[in-house]
Every structure is written in C-alpha cells, then in structure tokens.
Amino acid sequence: MIEKNLFKPHGLPPGTLIYVGNKKDHDIQIRVIDYNREMLDEKIIPDIKNIGSFKKADTVSWINVDGVHDIELIRHIGEIYELHPLLLEDIVNTAHRPKVEDHEKHLYFTFKMLTFNEETLTLGSEQVSIVLGPSYVISFQETPHDIFDPVRTRIETAKGRIRGKKTDYLVYALIDAVVDSYFSFLESFDTYIDKLENNIQFNSTQDDVALILRLKKQLLFLRRTIDPLREAISFMQNTDSKLLDPGTHKYFNDVHDHLLHVIDSIESNRSLLDGLMESFMSNMSNRMNQVMKVLTIIATIFIPLTFIAGIYGMNFTYMPELGWKYAYPSLLGAMGVIFIGMLIFFKRSKWL
C-alpha cells in the first residue's frame, strides 16, 4: 500500500516547503538537454551545484528534475534560479490544480500528467511543474516515467522547428505532448463504450452498470483536470510577458483548440454513457415486463381450472357428478378444452 501525505499542516507561514503527495523512495535525477540549432549536449547532473551554469546560457537549457520529495534539493534549485518561495511551495504540493503564474523573471506552470490502468479502468495523475526562464526551462516531475520522450526525440534528431526556437516553444511542446496524451485516453474510453453498446443491446448484465458508472467517474475526473488547464492556456494566449515571443501565441492557440476538442469528446462520451444507462434500465424493465406477462398468462389460465378443481374438491354428499362413472375423464376433458381455448384466445390477441 502506498503511503500518502496529501494534506499540509495548518498554521505554517507562506512559503514553507512541505512535500504533499504519495511517499517516494527513488533517488532524484536531474537531466539536462542543452541545445541550439547547431549543437546538442545531453547529460545527467550528479551535483546540484553544477546546474547554475545554465542560468544565463546562450543556448536553450531544459533541466528536468525527476522527483520533488527532496525538500532541500528543491530549495537549493530555487536559490540558484531565484525562484519565489511561494512558487517552490506549489512545486512540492502535488495536490494543486493546473494553473499559470507570471513572476516577471519567469513563468510558472503546473498541470497533470495522466496514466490509464487497463485492469482497473482508472486514471492516475502526476503533477508536472514547469518554470520558464529567458534561456532555461526547469520541469519538475513526481516520478521518472513521463510522456516527454517524443519531445526529446525531436530535439535529439533536430526534427521540426524546435531546435531553432526559444524556451517558450519548448514549453509549448511539453504541454502539447501532455494534451495529446489525453486523446489516447479518450480512444480507450471509446473502445469500452463500443463494447458496452454491444453488450447492452444483446446480453446486458449488472457488470455493465458497474462499468458505466466507473467510466463516467473517470470522465468526470478527466474533465476536472482539463478545465483549469484550459484557463491557463487562455492566459498564455493573452499575456504580454516578455518571456513569450508573439509568434508562439499561435501555437498555444492550437493547444487551446485541442483542449476544446477533448472537452467536446468527454461530454459526448458522458452523453453516450447516460444513454447506455437508460437503455440498460429500459432493457431490464422490458425483461421484467415479459416475465410478468408470462406469469400473468399462466395464472390467468389456471384460475378457471383451479375454480373447477376447487368445486369438485369439496366432496359434498349430494353432488350428482360424483357417482357418474365418466365424471373424472369428462372433467379433465373440460379443463383441457378451457386450457387450449384460452391459449388460442391469447395467441389471437397477440399476448403470446
């Protein structure tokens, strides 16, 4: 079981660094990719003191920190790059909602990187924090696993325009990679929704209801994750920060359009799940009606037969039919005629 520390103690002064999140035991790794159009240098930094050289470099320096549970290391990075204590407090508090803040010398982003568990059909989240400076981008992640490998590949192979752009374009590329991953989750949801449609149409069970409710819960979680990020991207579209080149605004407009597409897909899937739930309830109601119909017909057929059997089961002394030798077969024949006649009547009435 994962130990968690999801709440910060009350009464602490602003800027107090307290790690809030799942307990981590892995070593923090600092990886730097330093590049421009002509050169590329990628390495692991073993000593935190060595990252100060990228603060005023002529190249673009992407400093990725895998792990935010070491408070002293985060504080030391903040001292080197003159990061505000409140910003550092947000980095180590992994329960923050996505947002963007303008600190003049740098911009601060925080958003959620999601993972999808195919076995439990649940989404997991990891906070990613990004500090955008004039010549550097510092990204903070909770774990070493991420979805930024395509961005690294583009930098290493010099594909596209990323090697010729500044730090603001790198931040766009990182955010765009996260937003694109949201589409893969929606594709997974689409697959399960298609299966649900087939099951509910031909052979629905109570397990389908549980799956519908689970998918609706995960879609709601995804919507709550995306809405604040959409607000943050809107800020990027309209900010006049000197750290953002005016030409980069169109790329953030593209990310904003992708987020709107994701939100539309979420709402569409939620509507489909609502419709599937209604179809399931309607199918269950129809099945119950069919069962009740059959039981009612059976009961109706046996009412007159039970009445006849009850009359002749009284065995009064002066009942004339009791002494007749053909009474028993005649009574059975009459009951058979009534039974068949009622079946014919129900058939003609289209009740069967």
C-alpha positions in Angstrom: 0.0 0.0 0.0 1.4 3.5 -0.9 1.8 5.8 2.0 0.4 9.2 1.3 0.8 12.7 2.7 -2.0 14.6 1.0 -2.6 17.4 3.4 -0.4 20.3 4.5 -0.4 21.2 8.2 -2.3 24.3 9.1 -0.8 27.4 10.6 2.5 27.4 8.7 3.9 30.7 7.3 3.6 31.2 3.5 6.5 29.7 1.5 7.0 26.8 3.9 8.2 23.8 2.0 6.2 20.7 2.9 6.0 17.8 0.5 2.4 16.9 -0.2 1.8 13.7 -2.2 2.5 10.0 -2.4 5.5 8.8 -0.5 8.5 8.3 -2.8 11.7 6.4 -2.2 13.5 6.7 -5.5 16.6 9.0 -6.0 16.0 12.3 -7.6 17.7 12.6 -11.0 18.5 15.8 -12.8 18.8 15.5 -16.6 19.8 18.4 -18.8 19.4 18.8 -22.5 21.3 21.9 -23.7 20.8 22.8 -27.4 20.5 25.3 -30.2 20.3 24.9 -33.9 23.9 23.8 -34.3 24.7 21.9 -31.1 23.2 19.4 -28.6 24.5 18.4 -25.2 22.6 15.9 -23.1 23.8 14.7 -19.7 22.9 13.7 -16.1 23.9 16.2 -13.5 25.2 14.4 -10.4 25.8 17.6 -8.3 23.1 20.2 -7.9 25.7 22.9 -7.8 26.5 22.4 -11.4 23.1 23.5 -12.8 23.8 27.2 -12.1 25.8 27.4 -15.3 22.6 27.2 -17.4 21.0 30.2 -15.9 22.4 32.7 -18.4 23.5 30.4 -21.2 23.2 31.4 -24.9 21.6 28.1 -25.6 18.2 26.6 -24.6 18.6 24.5 -21.5 16.0 22.0 -20.5 16.6 20.9 -16.9 14.3 18.0 -15.9 14.1 17.1 -12.2 12.6 13.6 -11.6 11.2 13.8 -8.1 10.0 16.6 -5.8 10.1 14.9 -2.4 13.6 16.1 -1.5 12.8 19.5 0.1 16.4 20.6 0.4 17.2 19.9 -3.2 14.1 21.9 -4.4 15.1 24.7 -2.1 18.6 24.8 -3.4 17.3 24.9 -7.0 15.1 27.8 -6.0 18.1 29.7 -4.6 20.2 29.2 -7.7 17.5 30.3 -10.1 15.9 32.9 -7.7 12.5 31.3 -7.6 9.9 32.7 -5.3 9.2 30.7 -2.1 5.5 30.5 -2.9 6.4 29.0 -6.3 8.6 26.4 -4.6 5.8 25.7 -2.2 3.5 24.9 -5.1 6.1 22.6 -6.7 6.3 20.3 -3.7 2.5 20.4 -3.2 1.3 17.9 -5.8 -2.4 18.4 -5.0 -2.5 21.7 -6.9 -4.9 22.3 -9.7 -3.4 23.3 -13.1 -2.5 27.0 -13.3 -0.1 29.5 -14.7 1.6 32.4 -12.8 3.6 35.3 -14.0 6.6 36.1 -11.8 8.1 38.6 -14.2 11.5 36.9 -14.4 9.9 33.6 -15.1 6.5 32.0 -15.8 5.3 29.1 -13.7 3.1 26.3 -15.0 1.6 23.3 -13.2 -0.6 20.7 -14.8 -1.5 17.0 -14.6 0.1 14.2 -16.5 -2.3 11.3 -16.6 -1.9 7.5 -16.8 -4.6 4.9 -17.6 -4.8 1.5 -15.8 -6.3 -1.0 -18.2 -7.1 -3.6 -15.5 -9.0 -1.3 -13.2 -10.1 1.2 -15.9 -9.0 4.2 -13.7 -7.0 7.3 -14.4 -4.0 8.2 -12.3 -2.4 11.7 -12.2 1.1 13.1 -11.6 1.8 16.7 -11.2 4.2 18.4 -13.6 5.6 21.9 -12.8 7.5 24.0 -15.3 9.5 27.1 -14.8 10.1 29.1 -17.9 13.1 31.5 -17.9 14.9 33.5 -20.6 17.3 30.7 -21.5 16.1 27.8 -19.4 13.1 25.6 -18.8 13.0 23.6 -15.5 10.5 20.8 -15.3 9.6 19.0 -12.1 8.0 15.6 -12.1 7.0 13.2 -9.3 8.4 10.1 -11.0 10.9 9.3 -13.7 8.3 8.0 -16.1 6.8 10.5 -18.4 5.4 11.1 -21.9 8.0 13.7 -22.9 10.2 11.2 -24.9 8.7 12.3 -28.3 9.9 15.9 -27.4 13.4 14.6 -26.5 13.5 12.7 -29.8 12.6 15.8 -31.8 15.4 17.7 -30.0 17.9 14.9 -30.5 17.1 14.4 -34.2 16.6 18.1 -34.9 13.2 17.3 -36.4 10.8 20.2 -36.9 11.4 23.7 -35.7 12.1 23.1 -32.0 15.9 23.3 -32.3 15.6 26.8 -33.9 13.1 28.1 -31.3 13.5 29.6 -27.8 12.4 28.3 -24.4 8.7 29.4 -24.8 8.4 27.0 -27.8 9.9 24.1 -25.7 7.2 24.8 -23.0 4.5 24.7 -25.7 5.9 21.3 -26.9 5.8 19.8 -23.4 2.3 21.0 -22.8 1.2 19.8 -26.2 2.6 16.4 -25.6 0.5 16.1 -22.4 -2.6 17.3 -24.1 -2.1 14.9 -27.0 -1.9 12.0 -24.4 -5.5 12.9 -23.4 -6.7 11.8 -26.8 -5.3 8.3 -26.2 -7.3 8.0 -23.0 -10.4 9.0 -24.9 -9.7 6.4 -27.5 -9.6 3.8 -24.7 -12.9 5.0 -23.4 -14.4 4.8 -26.9 -13.3 1.2 -27.1 -15.1 0.3 -23.8 -18.1 2.3 -24.7 -18.4 0.3 -28.0 -18.2 -2.9 -26.1 -20.9 -1.7 -23.7 -23.2 -0.8 -26.6 -22.9 -4.4 -28.0 -23.4 -6.0 -24.5 -26.4 -3.9 -23.6 -28.0 -4.5 -27.0 -27.7 -8.3 -26.9 -26.7 -9.5 -23.4 -26.6 -6.9 -20.7 -25.7 -7.7 -17.1 -25.2 -5.9 -13.8 -21.5 -5.8 -14.6 -22.2 -3.4 -17.4 -23.8 -1.0 -15.0 -20.7 -1.0 -12.8 -18.6 -0.3 -15.9 -20.8 2.6 -17.0 -20.5 4.2 -13.5 -16.8 3.7 -13.4 -16.2 5.2 -16.9 -18.4 8.2 -16.0 -16.4 8.8 -12.9 -13.1 8.7 -14.8 -14.5 11.1 -17.5 -15.6 13.5 -14.7 -12.0 13.3 -13.3 -10.6 14.0 -16.8 -12.9 17.0 -17.2 -11.9 18.4 -13.8 -8.3 18.0 -14.8 -8.7 19.7 -18.2 -10.9 22.7 -17.3 -8.2 24.5 -15.2 -5.6 23.8 -17.9 -7.8 25.4 -20.5 -7.9 28.5 -18.3 -4.1 28.5 -18.0 -3.7 28.2 -21.8 -6.1 31.1 -22.3 -3.8 33.2 -20.1 -0.9 32.2 -22.3 -2.8 33.4 -25.4 -3.4 36.8 -23.9 -0.4 37.6 -21.7 2.2 40.2 -22.7 5.0 38.6 -20.8 8.5 39.3 -22.3 9.3 35.6 -21.9 6.8 34.7 -24.7 7.5 35.5 -28.3 4.4 36.9 -30.1 4.9 34.2 -32.7 4.4 31.5 -30.1 0.9 32.6 -29.3 -0.5 30.8 -32.3 0.9 27.5 -31.0 -0.8 28.0 -27.7 -4.0 28.8 -29.7 -3.6 25.3 -31.2 -3.3 23.7 -27.8 -6.4 25.5 -26.7 -8.3 24.2 -29.7 -7.1 20.6 -28.8 -8.4 21.1 -25.3 -11.8 22.2 -26.6 -11.9 19.1 -28.8 -11.0 16.9 -25.8 -13.8 18.6 -23.7 -16.3 18.0 -26.5 -15.3 14.4 -26.7 -15.7 14.0 -23.0 -19.2 15.5 -23.0 -20.1 13.3 -26.0 -18.9 10.2 -24.2 -20.7 11.1 -21.0 -23.9 11.6 -23.0 -23.4 8.2 -24.6 -22.9 6.6 -21.2 -26.1 8.3 -19.9 -27.9 6.9 -23.0 -26.4 3.4 -22.4 -27.6 3.5 -18.8 -31.1 4.5 -19.9 -31.0 1.6 -22.5 -29.9 -0.8 -19.8 -32.7 0.2 -17.5 -35.2 0.1 -20.4 -34.0 -3.5 -21.3 -34.3 -4.6 -17.7 -37.8 -3.1 -17.5 -38.8 -4.9 -20.7 -37.4 -8.2 -19.4 -39.3 -7.8 -16.2 -42.5 -7.0 -18.2 -42.0 -10.1 -20.2 -41.6 -12.2 -17.1 -44.6 -10.6 -15.5 -46.6 -11.2 -18.7 -45.8 -14.9 -18.8 -46.6 -15.3 -15.1 -49.9 -13.4 -15.6 -50.9 -15.6 -18.5 -50.1 -18.8 -16.6 -52.0 -17.5 -13.6 -55.0 -16.5 -15.8 -55.1 -19.9 -17.5 -55.1 -21.8 -14.2 -57.7 -19.6 -12.5 -60.8 -21.4 -14.1 -59.0 -24.7 -13.8 -58.4 -24.1 -10.1 -62.0 -23.0 -9.7 -63.3 -26.2 -11.2 -60.9 -28.3 -9.1 -62.0 -26.4 -6.0 -65.7 -27.0 -6.7 -65.3 -30.8 -7.1 -62.8 -31.0 -4.3 -65.5 -30.1 -1.8 -67.0 -33.7 -2.0 -70.5 -32.9 -0.8 -72.7 -35.9 -0.4 -75.4 -35.0 -2.9 -73.1 -33.8 -5.8 -74.7 -35.7 -8.7 -71.5 -36.0 -10.8 -69.6 -37.9 -8.0 -71.5 -41.1 -8.8 -71.2 -40.9 -12.6 -68.5 -43.3 -13.9 -67.4 -40.8 -16.7 -67.2 -37.8 -14.3 -63.5 -37.8 -13.9 -62.4 -38.1 -17.6 -65.2 -35.6 -18.6 -63.9 -33.1 -16.1 -60.3 -33.5 -17.3 -61.5 -33.1 -20.8 -63.4 -29.9 -20.0 -60.4 -28.5 -18.2 -58.2 -29.3 -21.3 -60.7 -27.6 -23.6 -60.6 -24.5 -21.4 -56.8 -24.6 -21.3 -56.5 -24.8 -25.1 -59.2 -22.3 -25.7 -57.5 -19.7 -23.5 -54.2 -20.3 -25.3 -55.9 -19.7 -28.6 -57.5 -16.6 -27.3 -54.2 -15.2 -26.0 -52.5 -16.0 -29.3 -55.1 -14.2 -31.4 -54.9 -11.3 -29.0 -51.1 -11.2 -29.6 -50.4 -11.6 -25.9 -48.2 -14.6 -26.7 
